Amino acid sequence: MNMKQINTLITETPAVEGEAPRALVLNRPTAPRFPIEAMPNLLKEVIHAIQATTQAPLALCSQSVLAAASLVAQAYINVEVLGGGIKPCSLFCITIAESGERKTTVDNLALKAIKTHEEWLRLQYNLEFKNYNLEKEIYDAQKKRRIQVRSVPQGGERLATGCSIFLLITIKRRYTQMPKGYQQLTAIQRSQIHALKSINLSNRRIAKVLAISHTTINNELKRNTGKRGYRHQQAHKKATARKHQTKPHLKKL
């Protein structure tokens, strides 16, 4: 094909109209109203309470509450699927909203009771794990005592038994003795205190669960409770700031 034929082909080719510019932001249709009337009355009350507190859209509050209810129910309810078989009652939700629509705030309120229960389970596990370590160490000490008794000559059994009893008493004291006076609390201990106070445990009960002096718990709540109650993160910041404050040096006259 020579140059003349190429020019003829270009000339005879019909012009193609270009596509009109597209808008960068498409006009989205208005979302349908969330059918809150289909919710049970208990969930309706929670949804309206969260919306009144956060002023978030009703659909956003409804989905967070519905997801929280599904999380609680899936341990007790199974469903029979159409293809056969029984599956847990699981619900997977996704929330699409603009930044600042209070998605995280709504989720935190809807899941607050679940997170508190999980924190309590974690504290129970830590306590049971601590007791397990205590019983294991006592068992190991008893096993070691039996080996020692077999290896001592006749008449030395009483001495070996006495040493083992002393060892068991030392172990038990190390794990179970309640410390006296005020202690410097860690951030983890303050989070544990916050979780236990949220389920209305007394100060003495909290001290017993955490193996901390009740005087320490009383002082902690007295010094670091704010206007919105005791919150462990703010309490740890206040305590740390107070600890690093420079104390004036008094000169004796």
C-alpha positions in Angstrom: 0.0 0.0 0.0 1.5 3.3 -1.1 1.1 6.7 0.4 -1.7 7.7 -1.9 -3.8 4.7 -0.9 -3.2 5.4 2.8 -4.4 9.0 2.4 -7.5 7.9 0.5 -8.3 5.4 3.3 -8.0 8.0 6.0 -10.2 10.5 4.0 -13.0 8.0 3.3 -13.1 6.6 6.9 -16.1 8.1 8.7 -15.4 10.3 11.7 -16.0 8.8 15.1 -17.5 11.0 17.7 -15.5 11.0 21.0 -17.0 10.1 24.3 -18.2 13.0 26.4 -16.2 13.7 29.6 -17.4 11.7 32.6 -17.9 13.3 36.0 -15.3 12.4 38.6 -18.0 11.8 41.3 -21.0 9.8 40.1 -24.5 10.7 41.3 -25.4 7.8 43.6 -29.1 6.9 44.0 -30.6 7.5 47.4 -30.2 4.5 49.6 -33.5 2.7 50.5 -34.8 3.1 54.1 -33.6 0.5 56.5 -36.5 -1.8 57.6 -36.1 -1.2 61.3 -39.8 -2.3 61.9 -38.6 -5.8 61.1 -36.3 -5.8 64.2 -37.4 -7.2 67.5 -38.4 -4.6 70.1 -35.3 -5.2 72.2 -33.0 -4.4 69.3 -35.1 -1.4 68.3 -34.6 0.2 71.7 -30.8 -0.3 71.5 -30.7 1.1 67.9 -32.6 4.2 68.9 -30.5 4.7 72.0 -27.2 4.5 70.0 -28.6 6.9 67.3 -29.7 9.3 70.0 -26.2 9.2 71.5 -24.1 9.4 68.3 -26.5 11.1 65.8 -25.3 8.5 63.3 -27.6 7.3 60.4 -30.3 4.9 61.4 -29.1 2.3 58.9 -25.6 2.4 60.3 -26.7 1.9 63.9 -29.1 -0.9 62.8 -26.4 -2.9 61.0 -24.0 -2.6 64.0 -26.6 -3.8 66.4 -27.7 -6.6 64.0 -24.1 -7.8 63.6 -23.6 -7.8 67.4 -26.8 -9.8 67.9 -25.6 -12.3 65.3 -22.2 -12.7 67.1 -24.0 -13.5 70.3 -26.5 -15.9 68.8 -24.2 -17.9 66.6 -23.0 -19.9 69.6 -26.5 -21.1 70.3 -28.3 -21.2 67.0 -27.6 -23.3 63.8 -29.3 -23.1 60.5 -30.0 -25.7 57.8 -28.8 -24.5 54.5 -30.5 -25.1 51.2 -27.7 -27.3 49.9 -27.9 -29.5 52.9 -26.0 -29.6 56.1 -26.1 -27.5 59.3 -24.1 -24.3 59.7 -23.6 -21.8 62.5 -25.9 -18.7 62.3 -23.2 -16.4 61.0 -23.8 -12.9 59.5 -21.1 -11.0 57.6 -21.7 -7.3 57.4 -19.8 -4.5 55.7 -20.5 -0.8 56.3 -19.7 1.8 53.6 -19.9 5.3 54.8 -18.1 8.6 54.5 -15.3 9.5 56.9 -16.7 11.0 60.1 -20.0 9.1 60.0 -19.1 7.6 63.4 -18.8 4.0 62.2 -16.2 3.1 64.9 -18.1 4.9 67.6 -21.3 3.0 66.8 -19.5 -0.3 66.6 -17.9 0.3 70.0 -21.2 1.0 71.6 -22.9 -2.1 70.0 -20.1 -4.4 71.0 -19.3 -2.9 74.4 -21.0 -5.7 76.4 -19.2 -8.4 74.3 -15.8 -6.8 74.8 -16.4 -6.5 78.5 -17.3 -10.2 78.6 -14.2 -11.1 76.6 -12.1 -9.1 79.0 -13.7 -10.9 82.0 -13.0 -14.3 80.3 -9.3 -13.2 79.8 -9.0 -12.3 83.5 -10.5 -15.7 84.4 -8.1 -17.5 82.1 -5.1 -15.6 83.7 -6.3 -16.5 87.2 -6.8 -20.2 86.3 -3.5 -20.3 84.5 -1.8 -18.9 87.6 -3.5 -21.6 89.7 -2.4 -24.2 87.2 1.2 -23.0 87.5 0.9 -23.2 91.3 -0.4 -26.7 91.3 2.2 -27.8 88.7 5.0 -26.4 90.8 3.6 -28.1 93.9 3.3 -31.4 92.0 6.9 -31.1 90.7 8.1 -30.4 94.3 6.2 -33.5 95.6 7.7 -35.6 92.8 11.2 -34.3 93.6 10.6 -35.1 97.3 9.7 -38.7 96.5 12.9 -39.1 94.5 14.9 -37.6 97.3 13.3 -39.8 100.0 14.2 -42.9 98.0 17.8 -41.8 97.7 18.4 -40.9 101.4 19.6 -43.5 103.9 17.4 -44.9 106.6 16.5 -42.3 109.2 16.9 -39.4 106.8 13.3 -39.5 105.5 12.1 -37.1 108.2 14.7 -34.5 107.1 13.8 -34.8 103.4 10.1 -34.5 104.2 10.7 -31.4 106.3 12.7 -29.7 103.5 9.9 -30.5 101.0 7.2 -29.1 103.3 9.3 -25.9 103.6 9.6 -25.8 99.9 5.8 -26.1 99.3 5.1 -23.4 101.9 7.6 -21.1 100.1 5.9 -21.8 96.7 2.4 -21.2 98.1 3.4 -17.9 99.7 5.1 -16.7 96.5 1.8 -17.2 94.6 -0.9 -16.5 97.0 0.4 -14.1 99.7 -1.4 -10.8 99.4 1.1 -7.9 99.2 0.8 -5.2 101.8 0.7 -1.4 101.3 0.6 0.6 98.1 2.0 -0.8 94.8 2.9 0.8 91.6 0.3 -0.5 89.1 1.1 -1.4 85.5 -1.0 -0.4 82.4 -2.3 -4.1 82.2 -3.4 -4.1 85.8 -5.3 -0.8 85.3 -7.1 -2.3 82.3 -8.0 -5.3 84.5 -9.3 -3.0 87.2 -11.4 -1.1 84.6 -12.9 -4.4 83.3 -13.8 -5.7 86.8 -15.3 -2.3 87.8 -17.5 -2.4 84.7 -19.2 -5.6 86.0 -19.7 -3.9 89.5 -17.2 -6.0 91.5 -16.3 -4.5 94.9 -12.8 -3.1 95.6 -11.9 -6.0 97.9 -13.1 -8.6 95.4 -11.0 -6.9 92.7 -8.0 -7.0 95.0 -8.5 -10.7 95.7 -8.8 -11.5 92.0 -5.7 -9.6 91.0 -3.8 -10.5 94.2 -3.3 -6.8 95.0 -3.8 -5.1 98.3 -7.3 -3.5 98.6 -5.6 -0.3 99.8 -3.9 -0.1 96.4 -7.2 -0.5 94.6 -8.8 2.2 96.8 -6.0 4.7 96.3 -6.0 4.0 92.5 -9.7 4.7 92.1 -9.5 7.7 94.4 -6.6 9.3 92.6 -7.3 8.5 89.0 -11.1 8.5 88.6 -12.2 11.3 86.3 -15.6 12.9 85.6 -16.5 10.1 83.2 -15.5 7.4 85.7 -12.5 5.2 85.9 -10.8 4.7 82.5 -7.6 2.8 82.5 -5.8 4.6 79.7 -6.4 8.1 81.3 -5.6 6.7 84.7 -2.2 5.3 83.6 -1.4 8.7 82.0 -2.3 10.6 85.1 -0.3 8.2 87.3 2.8 8.3 85.0 2.7 12.1 84.9 2.3 12.4 88.6 5.3 10.0 89.1 7.6 12.1 86.9 6.7 15.4 88.5 9.7 17.0 90.1 9.3 17.3 93.8 10.6 20.4 95.5 13.6 19.9 97.7 13.0 21.3 101.2 16.0 22.7 103.0 16.1 22.2 106.7 16.7 25.4 108.6 
